[in-house]
């Protein structure tokens, strides 16, 4: 998919509402939306029986009352977990959502989504394929598709192979050798990197290649102002309470 005009807003709420609600739950996306955000980032991986669901970590302990590797359990088992109580008592009983749950919420409210493909180690290609297929099915006919991103090259290759029309972005935590060529080879529309890596030359290099420049995870005003001054295209933040997405 070629995107002559970038359809996404500058401000993106990280995992729904950053740290203000239990990440990657519908409660978090509602919280972020209540602060005016119209685009969200989430993490998607596969259950043992191939259902895309939202979770960042490979293991369940940090953000649920479960134990072990999330991707080793069936969706039936995962759906029984409490994904809110770890955060605060107000969110006890909040379930893990499927990607389909979040898609319905976003589509009903005209919200946009950045889906980070976050595979359980060893399932990189399969996760990219399944998440892309599911995204294409769920957003069929929508004016603006979700943006698929990943640190995992194999996941982006899988997504590109089955749904080449969905926009993709390469996530980077360092500007390793050949990073721009890798993104271009993957047919990406964006580079999403640690905000500290951007400078004027790097932004110019990315824009000169016809790609967009996005940053994670920006929680300080000085950092946001620096990125805006550099002319970057997107800012992913935990601080939905600090930054107005209209800014």
N, C-alpha and C positions, 0 to 999 in steps of 0.2 A: 504494500500500500504506500503510495506516495502522498505526502501531506504538504501541500503547498503552503497552507496556512495552519499553523499549530493550533489545534482546537482546545487545548487544555489551559486552565488558569495558572497563574504564577504560584499560588499557594496551595499546598497539598498537606492534609492532616495525616501524620504518621501513625499507622496502625489504628486509625479511627479518631483518637483524641490524645495521642501521645501517652503520657503517664497519668492523665487525669481520670481515666476510666480503664477497666481491664482490657488490655490490647487485643485487637482482632476479635472482639465480640460485637454483636449488633448494638449493645448498650454504648460502646465506644463510638461507633459511627453516628448514632443518634446524638451523642454528646458533642461530637465535632460539628455536626450539622446545626445544633442549637447555637453554636458560636459563629455561625455564618459560613462555614466551610462547605464548598460544593464539589471538592475533589478529595479523595482519600487514597491512602496507600494501604495495602494489606499483604499478608504472606499466605501463600497457598501451597499445600503439600497433599499427598495422597494417603488415604487410609489403606489398610491391607487389601481391601476389596475394591480399591480404585476410585473412591469418592474424593474429589477435591474438597478439602476443608481448610479452615484458617488457623494457622499456628506458626509462630516464628521458630521456636527451638525444635530440634530433633526429638528431644525428650519432653515428657509431660510434667515433670515435677515443678518447674518454676511457675507455670501459669494455669495449672489445674490441680485437682486433688488426685490425679492418676499417677501411675508410675511406669517407667520404661519408655520405650521408643513409640511415639505416636503412630508412625507409619506401619508398625507391626501389629496394630489392633484394627479390628473391623470398625466400620462406621457405627454399627449398632452399639458397640462397646463405648466408642468415643462420645457418642451422643448422650450418654448417661453422665458424663463428667461435669463437675462444677468448674467453670472457667472464670468465675468472678470472685469467689470468696478469698482468694489469695490477695486480691487488691484491697478490698475493704468490705465491711459488713453490708453496706448498701447494695452490693452487687452479688451477694451470695445466691447461688442457684443459676447464674447466667450460663447458658450452654455454649459449647463450641458451635459456631455456624459452619454450614457448608458454603462453598462459593456461590451456589445457587441461592441460598438465603440472602446473601449480601447483594447479589445481582438484582434480585427482586426489589430490595430496598432502594438501591441506587436508581434503577429504571423507573420505579414509581414516582421518584422525587426529582428526576432529572439531575442526579448527581453523577460525577465522573469517577473513574477508578483506575488506579495504577496497581496491577497485580504483580507482586514480586513472586516469581516461581522459586520456591524454597524447598528443594527436594530433600527427602531423607537420603543420606549418603548411600550411593549405589543405585539410585533410581533417577538419575539426572535426566536422561533422555526421555524415559517414559513419562516422568512428571511434566516435562515441557510439552509433550504431545497431548497428554490428557487435559491439562489445564487449557491449552490453546483450543482444543476441540470443544471443550465445555464453554469457554468464553465465547467462541463463535456461535454456538447454539443459543446461549442465553441472550446475547446481544444482537441476534439476527434482526436486521431491519432498524437497529438503533442508529441515530444520526451520528453519534460519536462512539467508537469502540473503546474498550479498555486498552490501556498501555501495558504491555507485558515486559517486565524487566527481570534480570537475573544476574547474579555473579557467575553463574555456571554456564559456560559456553555450550556445553552439551544440551542443557535445557533450552537455550535459545535456538540451537540447531533443530531440536525436536519440534519446537513451536513453529519455526519457519517452514519446516518440511510439511507439516499438516495444515497450517493455516497461514500461508505467506502474506495474506492481506492484512493481518492484524499488526499494528505498529509495535515495535520492539525497542528496548533500550538496554545497553550493557552497563551493569553496575560495576564500579571499580573502587577499591580501597587504596590503590596506588596506581601511578601512571607507569605500569610495567612496559617493557620494550614491546613495541608493536601494537599498543592498545587501540590506536585509531584504526589501523588496518584491520584489526580483529573485529571491531564494530562494523566497519564497512563490509567486510566479508560476510558478516551475519545479516546484512541488510537492515541494520538498525537505523532508527530515526533519531535516537538520543543517546547521549552519554550521561549517566547518573553517577556522580562520584562524591566522595568525602569533600565537604565544602572547602576545606583548607587547601585542596589541590588546585583550585581554580586561580589563575592569574590572567592578565590581559592577553598574553600570547596564547595560552591554552584555549581560552574562549574563542579567540580569533581563528585558531586552527580548527576547532570543532565547527564553528559557524561557516568557515570557508569550505569545509567538506560537506556542507548542507545538512548538518545535524544540529540538534538542540542540546543545550547544556543545563542539566538539572543537578541539584545538590541535596545531600542528606547529611546529618540531621541537624538542622539549624535552629538553635534555641536561644541565641543571644542577639540583641538588637544590632550590635556592631557588626556581627557576621552577616546578618541579613542586609544591612545597608551596603556593605562591601560588595556583596553579590549583585545587588540591584545596580550599583554603580558600574560594575563590570559588564552589565547587559546580559546576565544569564537568564534562562527561560523558566526555571522552576525551582521552588524552594520547599523541601519536605521538612516539616517541623512537628515537634512534640507540643510546642507552646501555643495551643489553640486559644489560650486565654490571654496571651501576650500580643500576638500578631493578628491584626485585622486582615482577613483574606481579600478585602476590597482594596488594600493598600498596594 
